[in-house]
């Protein structure tokens, strides 16, 4: 076996997993005006719609072609109606990208209401005799409206992350009814109720004000339930399915790819995973460059075809040979 490990060129020739820039998606937070986050992290980029094109140009020069946009609105409401406002931050950003760059970048958009609601939950809240509950059916109607508004602005892919039952079917029907049959759906199919989302919630201003999200996100103790979620999304019309988070759920990624080998599988290398790597590197416990490459390689080795990561720019620089 040592003969195939003797030097770099031979190791590359015999490698089983290949990390490529065009398999990475860079998340971008879009805010009409600057909003300070509780904790700023250098690669979790927040831009205005006017600033986004310069950033995308820079990453496209490095070979990164795909971007996932999250909106941070000026105001929040109880019904999330501002999420499908054509003047919203994501809608403005997409229009700016299409006007100034064109259709070369692949633009995906997050479809959820957590950043747009006063309470911070991923669904519309309804008062009942038992207290506040998430109204699944009311929410999927709103998600359909958001998806159509993003498609009208020029999105290539919409990515529902709310984990509402039936959300993919509702969004597919809304898009098709509006004439956007070519807009793809990348569903957060197996999204776990994880402790690794905190930095994201700080940046996106989307932490729930009461309770938690365990009534609609997946239980971290469950493995095979993820296959049921993924299968349902495929049946409802998901073009790409996703596992989130990635590192602590490599077994889920592996099993998902083994079970659905022909369906494109994305994995989200989430903010907590990113933050842990950055913190360990800052303290000198690990080498940041080699650790980030090993991390992304492990996600792809497990079976992910696509990796959403805040490190897309840095990984692309390494692949391009930058010091």
RAJO-V285366 format. One record per residue. N is the residue number from 1. RES is the residue in three letters. OMEGA is omega in degrees with one decimal (999 if undefined). NEAR is the number of other C-alpha atoms within 12 Angstrom. D_FIRST is the distance of its C-alpha to the first C-alpha in Angstrom with 2 decimals. Layout:
# RAJO-V285366
n->N res->RES omega->OMEGA near->NEAR d_first->D_FIRST
n->N res->RES omega->OMEGA near->NEAR d_first->D_FIRST
This chain:
# RAJO-V285366
n->1 res->UNK omega->-175.1 near->8 d_first->0.00
n->2 res->UNK omega->-178.3 near->9 d_first->3.81
n->3 res->UNK omega->179.4 near->12 d_first->5.47
n->4 res->UNK omega->178.9 near->14 d_first->5.82
n->5 res->UNK omega->-166.9 near->14 d_first->7.12
n->6 res->UNK omega->177.1 near->13 d_first->9.28
n->7 res->UNK omega->-168.6 near->12 d_first->12.43
n->8 res->UNK omega->-177.2 near->12 d_first->14.39
n->9 res->UNK omega->179.0 near->12 d_first->15.09
n->10 res->UNK omega->177.0 near->14 d_first->11.62
n->11 res->UNK omega->178.4 near->17 d_first->10.87
n->12 res->UNK omega->-179.4 near->15 d_first->14.21
n->13 res->UNK omega->-175.8 near->15 d_first->13.65
n->14 res->UNK omega->-175.1 near->17 d_first->10.78
n->15 res->UNK omega->-178.8 near->15 d_first->12.68
n->16 res->UNK omega->-175.7 near->14 d_first->14.39
n->17 res->UNK omega->-177.7 near->21 d_first->17.41
n->18 res->UNK omega->174.7 near->26 d_first->19.78
n->19 res->UNK omega->-179.5 near->31 d_first->22.71
n->20 res->UNK omega->-178.7 near->27 d_first->25.68
n->21 res->UNK omega->-175.2 near->34 d_first->29.19
n->22 res->UNK omega->173.4 near->28 d_first->30.88
n->23 res->UNK omega->-178.5 near->31 d_first->29.35
n->24 res->UNK omega->173.7 near->40 d_first->31.03
n->25 res->UNK omega->179.1 near->41 d_first->34.62
n->26 res->UNK omega->173.8 near->44 d_first->36.59
n->27 res->UNK omega->175.9 near->43 d_first->39.40
n->28 res->UNK omega->175.4 near->44 d_first->42.73
n->29 res->UNK omega->-176.5 near->40 d_first->45.81
n->30 res->UNK omega->177.9 near->41 d_first->49.05
n->31 res->UNK omega->-179.8 near->36 d_first->52.33
n->32 res->UNK omega->174.6 near->26 d_first->55.62
n->33 res->UNK omega->-177.0 near->20 d_first->56.42
n->34 res->UNK omega->175.9 near->21 d_first->54.42
n->35 res->UNK omega->-178.3 near->24 d_first->53.97
n->36 res->UNK omega->175.5 near->17 d_first->52.57
n->37 res->UNK omega->178.8 near->24 d_first->49.85
n->38 res->UNK omega->176.2 near->16 d_first->49.88
n->39 res->UNK omega->179.3 near->19 d_first->46.53
n->40 res->UNK omega->176.0 near->20 d_first->45.35
n->41 res->UNK omega->-164.8 near->25 d_first->41.63
n->42 res->UNK omega->-175.8 near->20 d_first->40.79
n->43 res->UNK omega->174.9 near->28 d_first->38.56
n->44 res->UNK omega->-163.6 near->34 d_first->40.77
n->45 res->UNK omega->172.5 near->36 d_first->43.06
n->46 res->UNK omega->-176.2 near->38 d_first->46.69
n->47 res->UNK omega->170.0 near->33 d_first->48.59
n->48 res->UNK omega->177.3 near->33 d_first->51.93
n->49 res->UNK omega->-179.8 near->36 d_first->52.17
n->50 res->UNK omega->-177.1 near->26 d_first->53.24
n->51 res->UNK omega->-167.6 near->27 d_first->50.26
n->52 res->UNK omega->-174.5 near->36 d_first->47.52
n->53 res->UNK omega->178.1 near->30 d_first->47.43
n->54 res->UNK omega->179.2 near->19 d_first->46.57
n->55 res->UNK omega->179.6 near->31 d_first->43.63
n->56 res->UNK omega->175.6 near->40 d_first->42.35
n->57 res->UNK omega->-177.1 near->23 d_first->42.78
n->58 res->UNK omega->-179.7 near->22 d_first->40.63
n->59 res->UNK omega->178.1 near->31 d_first->37.73
n->60 res->UNK omega->175.1 near->27 d_first->38.03
n->61 res->UNK omega->178.4 near->19 d_first->37.71
n->62 res->UNK omega->178.6 near->26 d_first->34.28
n->63 res->UNK omega->176.4 near->29 d_first->33.30
n->64 res->UNK omega->-172.3 near->40 d_first->34.23
n->65 res->UNK omega->-170.8 near->32 d_first->36.61
n->66 res->UNK omega->-172.9 near->35 d_first->37.30
n->67 res->UNK omega->179.5 near->48 d_first->39.51
n->68 res->UNK omega->-174.3 near->43 d_first->40.87
n->69 res->UNK omega->174.6 near->44 d_first->44.43
n->70 res->UNK omega->-179.1 near->48 d_first->46.15
n->71 res->UNK omega->172.9 near->50 d_first->49.88
n->72 res->UNK omega->-173.8 near->44 d_first->51.79
n->73 res->UNK omega->175.6 near->37 d_first->55.49
n->74 res->UNK omega->-177.2 near->24 d_first->58.54
n->75 res->UNK omega->178.3 near->24 d_first->60.17
n->76 res->UNK omega->-179.6 near->24 d_first->59.20
n->77 res->UNK omega->179.2 near->21 d_first->61.20
n->78 res->UNK omega->-175.0 near->24 d_first->61.33
n->79 res->UNK omega->178.9 near->31 d_first->60.64
n->80 res->UNK omega->-178.7 near->36 d_first->57.95
n->81 res->UNK omega->178.6 near->30 d_first->60.11
n->82 res->UNK omega->179.7 near->32 d_first->59.05
n->83 res->UNK omega->178.4 near->40 d_first->55.47
n->84 res->UNK omega->174.0 near->33 d_first->56.67
n->85 res->UNK omega->180.0 near->25 d_first->59.13
n->86 res->UNK omega->177.2 near->24 d_first->58.53
n->87 res->UNK omega->-179.5 near->25 d_first->59.23
n->88 res->UNK omega->-174.6 near->33 d_first->56.45
n->89 res->UNK omega->-179.8 near->41 d_first->53.72
n->90 res->UNK omega->-179.7 near->50 d_first->50.95
n->91 res->UNK omega->178.3 near->42 d_first->53.34
n->92 res->UNK omega->-178.5 near->37 d_first->54.55
n->93 res->UNK omega->-179.9 near->44 d_first->51.07
n->94 res->UNK omega->-179.4 near->45 d_first->49.97
n->95 res->UNK omega->178.6 near->29 d_first->53.17
n->96 res->UNK omega->178.7 near->28 d_first->52.65
n->97 res->UNK omega->-178.5 near->32 d_first->49.08
n->98 res->UNK omega->-179.5 near->25 d_first->50.27
n->99 res->UNK omega->-172.1 near->18 d_first->53.26
n->100 res->UNK omega->-178.8 near->20 d_first->51.55
n->101 res->UNK omega->-177.0 near->23 d_first->48.04
n->102 res->UNK omega->-171.8 near->18 d_first->48.39
n->103 res->UNK omega->177.6 near->18 d_first->45.95
n->104 res->UNK omega->177.1 near->23 d_first->42.68
n->105 res->UNK omega->174.3 near->34 d_first->41.51
n->106 res->UNK omega->-175.5 near->32 d_first->40.64
n->107 res->UNK omega->172.2 near->44 d_first->42.91
n->108 res->UNK omega->-178.9 near->39 d_first->42.39
n->109 res->UNK omega->176.1 near->46 d_first->44.89
n->110 res->UNK omega->179.2 near->42 d_first->44.92
n->111 res->UNK omega->179.1 near->48 d_first->47.57
n->112 res->UNK omega->-179.4 near->46 d_first->48.96
n->113 res->UNK omega->-171.0 near->49 d_first->52.16
n->114 res->UNK omega->179.9 near->44 d_first->51.06
n->115 res->UNK omega->-172.9 near->44 d_first->51.69
n->116 res->UNK omega->-178.0 near->41 d_first->54.96
n->117 res->UNK omega->179.8 near->34 d_first->56.64
n->118 res->UNK omega->-175.9 near->28 d_first->58.72
n->119 res->UNK omega->175.8 near->30 d_first->57.02
n->120 res->UNK omega->176.9 near->33 d_first->53.39
n->121 res->UNK omega->-177.0 near->43 d_first->52.33
n->122 res->UNK omega->178.8 near->43 d_first->50.40
n->123 res->UNK omega->177.6 near->44 d_first->53.35
n->124 res->UNK omega->-176.4 near->33 d_first->57.13
n->125 res->UNK omega->178.3 near->30 d_first->58.77
n->126 res->UNK omega->177.0 near->20 d_first->61.71
n->127 res->UNK omega->176.8 near->11 d_first->64.15
n->128 res->UNK omega->178.4 near->10 d_first->64.77
n->129 res->UNK omega->179.5 near->7 d_first->66.70
n->130 res->UNK omega->-179.7 near->8 d_first->63.48
n->131 res->UNK omega->-177.3 near->11 d_first->62.69
n->132 res->UNK omega->177.0 near->19 d_first->60.46
n->133 res->UNK omega->176.1 near->26 d_first->57.97
n->134 res->UNK omega->-179.6 near->35 d_first->55.68
n->135 res->UNK omega->-175.8 near->24 d_first->57.33
n->136 res->UNK omega->-173.2 near->25 d_first->54.45
n->137 res->UNK omega->176.3 near->22 d_first->56.60
n->138 res->UNK omega->-177.2 near->25 d_first->58.42
n->139 res->UNK omega->-175.4 near->39 d_first->55.16
n->140 res->UNK omega->173.6 near->35 d_first->53.50
n->141 res->UNK omega->177.5 near->34 d_first->56.58
n->142 res->UNK omega->179.4 near->37 d_first->56.15
n->143 res->UNK omega->176.6 near->48 d_first->52.46
n->144 res->UNK omega->178.2 near->40 d_first->53.49
n->145 res->UNK omega->178.7 near->35 d_first->55.97
n->146 res->UNK omega->-178.9 near->41 d_first->53.42
n->147 res->UNK omega->179.8 near->49 d_first->50.97
n->148 res->UNK omega->-179.9 near->41 d_first->53.76
n->149 res->UNK omega->177.3 near->37 d_first->54.85
n->150 res->UNK omega->177.7 near->48 d_first->51.35
n->151 res->UNK omega->177.8 near->39 d_first->51.09
n->152 res->UNK omega->179.6 near->31 d_first->54.52
n->153 res->UNK omega->177.8 near->33 d_first->53.34
n->154 res->UNK omega->178.5 near->34 d_first->50.36
n->155 res->UNK omega->173.7 near->42 d_first->47.34
n->156 res->UNK omega->-173.2 near->34 d_first->44.57
n->157 res->UNK omega->170.6 near->39 d_first->43.17
n->158 res->UNK omega->-171.5 near->48 d_first->44.84
n->159 res->UNK omega->179.4 near->46 d_first->42.87
n->160 res->UNK omega->-176.3 near->50 d_first->44.90
n->161 res->UNK omega->-172.2 near->43 d_first->43.82
n->162 res->UNK omega->-177.8 near->42 d_first->46.86
n->163 res->UNK omega->173.0 near->43 d_first->45.44
n->164 res->UNK omega->177.0 near->43 d_first->48.77
n->165 res->UNK omega->177.9 near->35 d_first->48.94
n->166 res->UNK omega->-175.1 near->31 d_first->49.58
n->167 res->UNK omega->-178.8 near->45 d_first->48.87
n->168 res->UNK omega->179.3 near->43 d_first->46.68
n->169 res->UNK omega->-179.1 near->28 d_first->49.34
n->170 res->UNK omega->-179.6 near->32 d_first->52.12
n->171 res->UNK omega->178.9 near->46 d_first->50.39
n->172 res->UNK omega->179.6 near->41 d_first->49.49
n->173 res->UNK omega->179.4 near->27 d_first->53.11
n->174 res->UNK omega->178.9 near->30 d_first->54.46
n->175 res->UNK omega->-178.4 near->33 d_first->52.36
n->176 res->UNK omega->179.8 near->21 d_first->53.23
n->177 res->UNK omega->179.8 near->17 d_first->56.90
n->178 res->UNK omega->177.8 near->20 d_first->56.95
n->179 res->UNK omega->-177.6 near->14 d_first->55.44
n->180 res->UNK omega->-177.3 near->27 d_first->51.95
n->181 res->UNK omega->-179.1 near->21 d_first->50.07
n->182 res->UNK omega->177.8 near->20 d_first->47.29
n->183 res->UNK omega->-175.4 near->36 d_first->46.49
n->184 res->UNK omega->176.6 near->33 d_first->43.30
n->185 res->UNK omega->171.7 near->47 d_first->42.81
n->186 res->UNK omega->-171.7 near->43 d_first->39.76
n->187 res->UNK omega->168.8 near->48 d_first->40.61
n->188 res->UNK omega->-169.7 near->43 d_first->39.61
n->189 res->UNK omega->179.6 near->48 d_first->39.16
n->190 res->UNK omega->-179.8 near->48 d_first->37.53
n->191 res->UNK omega->-174.0 near->43 d_first->38.97
n->192 res->UNK omega->173.9 near->37 d_first->39.02
n->193 res->UNK omega->-168.6 near->26 d_first->41.81
n->194 res->UNK omega->174.1 near->29 d_first->39.58
n->195 res->UNK omega->-172.5 near->24 d_first->40.42
n->196 res->UNK omega->-177.0 near->27 d_first->38.19
n->197 res->UNK omega->-170.9 near->30 d_first->40.79
n->198 res->UNK omega->179.4 near->27 d_first->43.18
n->199 res->UNK omega->176.8 near->28 d_first->42.47
n->200 res->UNK omega->-177.0 near->38 d_first->42.85
n->201 res->UNK omega->175.0 near->29 d_first->46.16
n->202 res->UNK omega->-177.3 near->27 d_first->47.38
n->203 res->UNK omega->-175.7 near->34 d_first->46.76
n->204 res->UNK omega->-179.0 near->42 d_first->47.99
n->205 res->UNK omega->-172.1 near->37 d_first->50.92
n->206 res->UNK omega->178.0 near->34 d_first->50.10
n->207 res->UNK omega->179.1 near->29 d_first->50.10
n->208 res->UNK omega->-177.6 near->26 d_first->52.29
n->209 res->UNK omega->176.1 near->19 d_first->55.64
n->210 res->UNK omega->176.2 near->16 d_first->55.94
n->211 res->UNK omega->177.7 near->17 d_first->53.68
n->212 res->UNK omega->-174.1 near->24 d_first->50.06
n->213 res->UNK omega->-175.8 near->30 d_first->48.10
n->214 res->UNK omega->179.4 near->23 d_first->46.95
n->215 res->UNK omega->178.8 near->22 d_first->49.44
n->216 res->UNK omega->172.9 near->27 d_first->47.59
n->217 res->UNK omega->-171.4 near->33 d_first->44.04
n->218 res->UNK omega->176.2 near->34 d_first->41.51
n->219 res->UNK omega->-179.7 near->21 d_first->41.22
n->220 res->UNK omega->179.9 near->24 d_first->37.92
n->221 res->UNK omega->-171.4 near->17 d_first->37.90
n->222 res->UNK omega->177.9 near->19 d_first->37.56
n->223 res->UNK omega->-173.5 near->25 d_first->34.46
n->224 res->UNK omega->174.3 near->21 d_first->35.70
n->225 res->UNK omega->178.6 near->22 d_first->38.82
n->226 res->UNK omega->179.2 near->36 d_first->36.71
n->227 res->UNK omega->176.9 near->29 d_first->36.06
n->228 res->UNK omega->178.8 near->22 d_first->39.82
n->229 res->UNK omega->-178.8 near->35 d_first->40.47
n->230 res->UNK omega->-180.0 near->43 d_first->37.97
n->231 res->UNK omega->177.9 near->27 d_first->39.33
n->232 res->UNK omega->-179.8 near->25 d_first->42.86
n->233 res->UNK omega->177.5 near->37 d_first->42.11
n->234 res->UNK omega->178.8 near->32 d_first->40.53
n->235 res->UNK omega->-178.4 near->21 d_first->43.63
n->236 res->UNK omega->175.0 near->25 d_first->45.87
n->237 res->UNK omega->178.0 near->29 d_first->44.32
n->238 res->UNK omega->178.7 near->36 d_first->41.53
n->239 res->UNK omega->176.8 near->33 d_first->39.47
n->240 res->UNK omega->175.5 near->39 d_first->36.72
n->241 res->UNK omega->-172.2 near->46 d_first->36.16
n->242 res->UNK omega->168.4 near->47 d_first->34.97
n->243 res->UNK omega->-178.4 near->51 d_first->33.68
n->244 res->UNK omega->-4.0 near->45 d_first->35.10
n->245 res->UNK omega->-176.7 near->38 d_first->33.96
n->246 res->UNK omega->-167.2 near->43 d_first->30.21
n->247 res->UNK omega->-179.1 near->36 d_first->28.31
n->248 res->UNK omega->-177.8 near->28 d_first->30.14
n->249 res->UNK omega->178.1 near->37 d_first->30.06
n->250 res->UNK omega->177.6 near->29 d_first->26.45
n->251 res->UNK omega->177.9 near->29 d_first->26.94
n->252 res->UNK omega->177.7 near->41 d_first->29.92
n->253 res->UNK omega->-178.7 near->44 d_first->28.10
n->254 res->UNK omega->-178.2 near->32 d_first->25.36
n->255 res->UNK omega->179.3 near->25 d_first->28.06
n->256 res->UNK omega->-179.3 near->37 d_first->30.26
n->257 res->UNK omega->177.4 near->33 d_first->27.73
n->258 res->UNK omega->-176.6 near->18 d_first->26.88
n->259 res->UNK omega->-178.8 near->20 d_first->30.64
n->260 res->UNK omega->-169.7 near->25 d_first->31.75
n->261 res->UNK omega->-176.2 near->17 d_first->28.83
n->262 res->UNK omega->-177.5 near->16 d_first->31.14
n->263 res->UNK omega->178.7 near->26 d_first->33.09
n->264 res->UNK omega->-176.5 near->30 d_first->32.18
n->265 res->UNK omega->175.1 near->41 d_first->31.22
n->266 res->UNK omega->173.2 near->43 d_first->31.95
n->267 res->UNK omega->-178.4 near->47 d_first->31.23
n->268 res->UNK omega->174.1 near->49 d_first->33.46
n->269 res->UNK omega->-160.7 near->44 d_first->31.89
n->270 res->UNK omega->-172.0 near->40 d_first->35.26
n->271 res->UNK omega->179.2 near->38 d_first->37.39
n->272 res->UNK omega->175.9 near->29 d_first->36.72
n->273 res->UNK omega->176.9 near->34 d_first->32.94
n->274 res->UNK omega->-176.0 near->35 d_first->33.62
n->275 res->UNK omega->178.4 near->29 d_first->36.19
n->276 res->UNK omega->177.7 near->26 d_first->34.02
n->277 res->UNK omega->-179.1 near->31 d_first->31.36
n->278 res->UNK omega->-178.8 near->26 d_first->34.18
n->279 res->UNK omega->179.7 near->19 d_first->35.88
n->280 res->UNK omega->178.4 near->18 d_first->32.84
n->281 res->UNK omega->179.8 near->18 d_first->32.14
n->282 res->UNK omega->179.6 near->14 d_first->35.84
n->283 res->UNK omega->177.5 near->12 d_first->35.82
n->284 res->UNK omega->-179.4 near->12 d_first->32.86
n->285 res->UNK omega->-179.7 near->13 d_first->30.62
n->286 res->UNK omega->171.4 near->17 d_first->27.87
n->287 res->UNK omega->-171.2 near->18 d_first->27.08
n->288 res->UNK omega->-175.6 near->25 d_first->28.62
n->289 res->UNK omega->-177.5 near->26 d_first->26.68
n->290 res->UNK omega->-179.4 near->17 d_first->23.16
n->291 res->UNK omega->-178.8 near->25 d_first->24.46
n->292 res->UNK omega->177.4 near->34 d_first->26.15
n->293 res->UNK omega->178.4 near->30 d_first->23.17
n->294 res->UNK omega->-179.9 near->21 d_first->21.04
n->295 res->UNK omega->-178.8 near->31 d_first->24.06
n->296 res->UNK omega->177.9 near->44 d_first->24.56
n->297 res->UNK omega->-179.0 near->31 d_first->20.92
n->298 res->UNK omega->179.9 near->29 d_first->21.11
n->299 res->UNK omega->178.5 near->42 d_first->24.29
n->300 res->UNK omega->177.9 near->33 d_first->22.95
n->301 res->UNK omega->178.6 near->27 d_first->19.76
n->302 res->UNK omega->176.8 near->31 d_first->22.28
n->303 res->UNK omega->-179.2 near->36 d_first->24.04
n->304 res->UNK omega->174.4 near->45 d_first->26.59
n->305 res->UNK omega->-175.6 near->37 d_first->27.43
n->306 res->UNK omega->176.0 near->40 d_first->29.80
n->307 res->UNK omega->172.6 near->47 d_first->29.96
n->308 res->UNK omega->-174.2 near->45 d_first->33.37
n->309 res->UNK omega->175.5 near->44 d_first->32.98
n->310 res->UNK omega->-177.3 near->38 d_first->35.26
n->311 res->UNK omega->-175.4 near->40 d_first->32.43
n->312 res->UNK omega->-178.7 near->43 d_first->32.29
n->313 res->UNK omega->-177.7 near->41 d_first->33.93
n->314 res->UNK omega->178.0 near->31 d_first->31.75
n->315 res->UNK omega->178.2 near->39 d_first->28.50
n->316 res->UNK omega->178.4 near->34 d_first->29.91
n->317 res->UNK omega->177.7 near->23 d_first->30.76
n->318 res->UNK omega->180.0 near->23 d_first->27.23
n->319 res->UNK omega->177.3 near->23 d_first->25.92
n->320 res->UNK omega->178.4 near->18 d_first->28.72
n->321 res->UNK omega->177.4 near->11 d_first->27.69
n->322 res->UNK omega->-179.9 near->12 d_first->30.67
n->323 res->UNK omega->999 near->10 d_first->30.53
